[in-house]
Amino acid sequence: MSITYSKLFQPTQLGTSLATLFTIVTTNAPQTLLRGGRVRLTNTSSVAVSAELDAVPNGGTAGVANQLVPTNYTVPANGWIDVDLPVMGVGDFLQGKAGTANVITVHFMAGGLFS
């Protein structure tokens, strides 16, 4: 077993439509898993803003069955929340959106790829 630590994505501002933040990919180890993943949602505006995060299984689509942060959750004004990610396998991906474009930034905080 090997563990690889790498930054899975650069800080990204969410738009108002679901967009993919990252996908678990590998070319040599089909059993690769992301474990211990954590992201931070930071609100840079002076009002609370809704956000949604979905951890979508390979071949799936975003929906209530895979929401980490439901659409009615708000990130406090000038505040943040940390979100633990579930174990994610090859082809799984993280998507997100916000109620207001370009005020919620998603940062990759922690996690390792295990294979």
N, C-alpha and C positions, 0 to 999 in steps of 0.2 A: 504494500500500500504506500502511495506517495501522497503528500499534501502540497498543494501549490497555493501560495498567497499572491494575489495580484489584484490590481484595481480593475473591477469589472466594467466600470463606466465612469466618465467624467461627470462632474456636477451638471445637472440638467434642469432647466426650468420647464415646468409642466404647462402645456397648452390646455385648451378646453375640450379637446378630443383625446380619446385614449391613444397613447403612443407607446411603442416598445422601448424600454430603457436598456435592457440587455437580454441575451439569450445564452443559455448554457450550451457551449459547443465544444467538441473535441474531435480529433481526427484519429487518435490512436487508442483511446481507452473508452469504449462505449459505456462503461460503468461509472463514469465521472459523476460526482454529486457535489452540489454546493451545500455546505453545512455551516451553521453558526452565522448565517448572513444577517446583516442589519443595515438598514438605510435610515437616513434622517430627512424629514420633510421640514424645511425652514420657510416660514412666511415672512417676507420682507415688507409687507404692507401694514398699514395702520388699522386694518379691519380684519376680523376673522374670515378665513376663506375655506370653502369646502375642498376636499381632496379625495381621490380614490386611488387605491393600489390593488392590482390583481396579480397573483402568482398563478400563471396559466400553464397547465400541463401540456406536454408535447402534443400537437395536433388539436388542441382545444381552443376555446374562445373565452374571453373575459365574461364574467357573470357572477351572480351572487354566490355560486358554489365555490368560487376561488378568490373572493375579495378578502384582502388583508385589512384594508381601510375602506369601509363602506362609503357610498357616495354622499351620505348626509353627515359625515364626520367633518368637523371644522378644525383647522389648525389655528391656534390663537394669533391675534394680531402681534406682529413682531416676536413671534414665538416659534417653537418647533416641537415635533414629536419624533421619537425613535420607534421604528417598526422592525420587529424580528421577522425574518423570512423563514418560510418552511424549508425543509430539505427539498432541493430542486435537482432534477436529473437532466440528462442530455435532451435538448430540444425544448425544455421548459423555459418560459420567459416571464419577465416582469413588465407590466404595463401600468401607466398612470395617467391621470388627468386632474385638473383643478377647476373650480368654479369660476376663477378669473385667470386669464392667461398671464404668464411671465411674472408671477409673484410668489409661487411655491417652487423652491429649488430642492431637488432630490440629490443627496450625497450618499455614496457607498461608504459605509463606516467600518464594516468588518465582515469576515467570512473567509472560508478556505475551500478550494476545490480538492476533493478527495478522489483518488482513483486507485 
